[in-house]
Each structure stands twice: as C-alpha cells, then as structure tokens.
Amino acid sequence: MKMLVTGGAGFIGSNLVDQLISEANEVQVIDNFSSGKKENCNDKAIYHKLDISSINNIDALKKIFEDVDTIFHCAALARVQPSIIDPLKYEVNNTLGLMNVLKAAADVKVRRLIYSASSSAYGPTENLPSKESDPVNPISPYANQKYYGELCCKMFSEVYGIETVSLRYFNVYGERQNLGGAYATVVGIFINQILEGNPLTINGDGSQRRDFTYVKDVVNANILASSSSKVGSGEVINIGSGKNISINDLADMFGAEKKYLKPVNEPFANLADIRKAKELLNWEPLVDLDSWIKEYKLSNRVNII
Ligand SMILES: NC(=O)c1ccc[n+]([C@@H]2O[C@H](COP(=O)([O-])OP(=O)(O)OC[C@H]3O[C@@H](n4cnc5c(N)ncnc54)[C@H](O)[C@@H]3O)[C@@H](O)[C@H]2O)c1
C-alpha cells in the first residue's frame, strides 16, 4: 500500500513510519523539520521537506499525494503551553496546514486520511472517563485548533467525499519522545531530569491525573483506522490507556526526589473511555506505563533509588 505520513520525522510520526515499513508498505513523509529530527528518519521511506501550512505548496502537495492510498496526518506544532505564547503561529501552522492537506488530498482522490487529534479538546471536566460524545471545552489555542481539525475532517468527508477518522490521543509517551525543550511532555522531562541527576519538577501539587498512552499503541490505532470498514465518515475516537495516575504517582514510579513549582493552567484530570476504539477499530492498549518505565530503567541502566 502507498502510505504517506505528515510529520513523519517527529515522535509519533516516525514510530508510525517504521511500523508501516516493517509491514511492507511504500511510505512517503512530508515534514518541515521544525521539531522533527533527521535521526528519526527511516532510510526506506521517501522524505519531502515541505511546509504544509503554506498555501503556495498546495500543488506540490497534490503532486506528492497522487497514487497515495492513505495519509496519516501527524504534522502539527504540538503542545499546549507554547501555543498560549504564540497563538498566531500555531493557528497558521495547525489550521491551515490541515486544510491544505485535506484540500490537496481530496483533489487527487486519496482514499482516507487519519487525523492526529488530541484529548486536550475535552479541557477541564469532572465527567470522567471522557466519551467522544461528551461536550468539548478546549482551553488553549492548541486545543481549539486540534478540535477544529476534527470538524474540518468530518466536513471534508461529507462535502468532498474523502474518508477521514480523527484519533484523540491521550498523553503519548515512548521511544523518541522529546526529553527537553518546549515540546517535551512530563514523561520525557522526568527522564531527562533523572539522566541529569536533577529532582523531578512538578507543576502544582502533583495531584493532577493523566491518562498516559504508549506510542506503539497509538501507532497500532492508526494502522487499524486505515483499514477498518467501520470508519471513514469523520468519526472521533479516543486513544488512551483507559487508566489515569497522578503526577506524584508518576514521579514515584521513577523513584527520584520531587521539586514542586507554580501550577500552570491545565485540566485537573483526563481519562479516556476507550470502548469506541474497541468497537470500531478492534483496538486495545497493550503496554502500560509502569512496565514501560521498569523496562526503560533496566535497558538504560538508569540507577535511581
Ligand atoms: N505527543 C502527544 O502526547 C500528543 C497527544 C495528542 C495529540 N498529539 C498530536 O499528534 C501529532 C504528532 O505529535 P508528536 O508528539 O509526534 O509531535 P512532534 O513535534 O514530535 O511531531 C510533529 C511533526 O510535524 C512536523 N511539522 C510541524 N509543522 C509542520 C508543517 N507546517 N509542515 C510540515 N511538517 C510539520 C514537525 O517537524 C514534526 O516532525 C500532532 O498532530 C499532535 O498534535 C500528540
């Protein structure tokens, strides 16, 4: 099958590229390497260095998409806090980027597009676990854009006939996650702090709870979404572990000293109801965070108390 991954040099996209190649697909990648890395590239895939958010690139996108069966749209400026600092940059990149990809894909009749959506769409809620039919409450530019992207995908299925599916990922961790910089998330930040011998920094009192999802489980969800006959009309599907833990619990799993910082504006808890993923994709998470951390500590000889 001819597959294309936007954002395929990034954390989730590059894990997806490797899996697609190992399943004997022909894989192309579009990435502008804004946060993607050369070392994530697979020498069996074809890479196009291109900015998807520039309207001037629509013809180039169409040319690349000719003959492509499925697009996995992972490209985005990911992360909540940097989007609050620079909402315009995020808007152009994430909203126009998706719109260009959808328009070019529909024009050349790509069969299906799988959209990397985000659990941030739920925002603060006491109604947990979150079901896809629950009201959304995005509280950052990034969350708004990711949610609007779902609406764009559904609209493109209805108006332009391209099959789409939106997968709402919950806090993804695993190999190739960023360990530092603006794009690092808490598991990566903790690993980095441990490697550097620093205490684990926690925003607020650490009682906030998160549903953490392993990157290869997210990859499997994408691959199942590309072939399931039960989706293609803009369905929204949670991809989470179905369990949540507090940030204090997470720090305890790593077993290092904690340091508390000022709280940031973030939902108190998230937790996915994952029944729809089972029903429509026959997907279930296979790896849990605790075992992954134990494995990580063993294989990297991370010597912590
Ligand atoms: N990591 C998570 O916990 C998480 C959770 C929910 C949703 N998501 C979504 O999953 C997707 C992948 O996230 P990630 O964590 O792998 O992020 P990432 O930053 O590692 O990867 C994103 C990739 O997109 C590329 N990119 C960004 N803008 C581009 C543009 N205009 N043109 C071409 N390429 C561009 C980047 O260079 C990078 O390689 C994103 O859409 C993100 O919103 C991630």
The ligand as a Gaussian input file, in Angstrom:
#p B3LYP/6-31G(d) Opt

LIG

0 1
 N        2.516000      13.635000      21.870000
 C        1.301000      13.667000      22.417000
 O        1.130000      13.400000      23.617000
 C        0.106000      14.028000      21.580000
 C       -1.177000      13.994000      22.180000
 C       -2.292000      14.330000      21.415000
 C       -2.143000      14.637000      20.067000
 N       -0.901000      14.677000      19.505000
 C       -0.784000      15.019000      18.089000
 O       -0.008000      14.026000      17.437000
 C        0.722000      14.609000      16.375000
 C        2.197000      14.245000      16.493000
 O        2.693000      14.760000      17.726000
 P        4.173000      14.490000      18.214000
 O        4.142000      14.409000      19.692000
 O        4.787000      13.374000      17.445000
 O        4.868000      15.888000      17.835000
 P        6.256000      16.172000      17.125000
 O        6.515000      17.630000      17.308000
 O        7.296000      15.213000      17.582000
 O        5.942000      15.863000      15.589000
 C        5.282000      16.766000      14.743000
 C        5.997000      16.737000      13.399000
 O        5.298000      17.613000      12.500000
 C        6.270000      18.377000      11.780000
 N        5.595000      19.622000      11.357000
 C        5.054000      20.583000      12.151000
 N        4.553000      21.567000      11.417000
 C        4.763000      21.234000      10.121000
 C        4.488000      21.883000       8.886000
 N        3.905000      23.086000       8.822000
 N        4.851000      21.264000       7.730000
 C        5.453000      20.048000       7.773000
 N        5.753000      19.406000       8.901000
 C        5.418000      19.981000      10.074000
 C        7.390000      18.603000      12.782000
 O        8.631000      18.943000      12.183000
 C        7.434000      17.240000      13.472000
 O        8.280000      16.336000      12.800000
 C        0.450000      16.115000      16.426000
 O       -0.565000      16.404000      15.490000
 C       -0.062000      16.334000      17.833000
 O       -0.936000      17.439000      17.898000
 C        0.229000      14.377000      20.226000

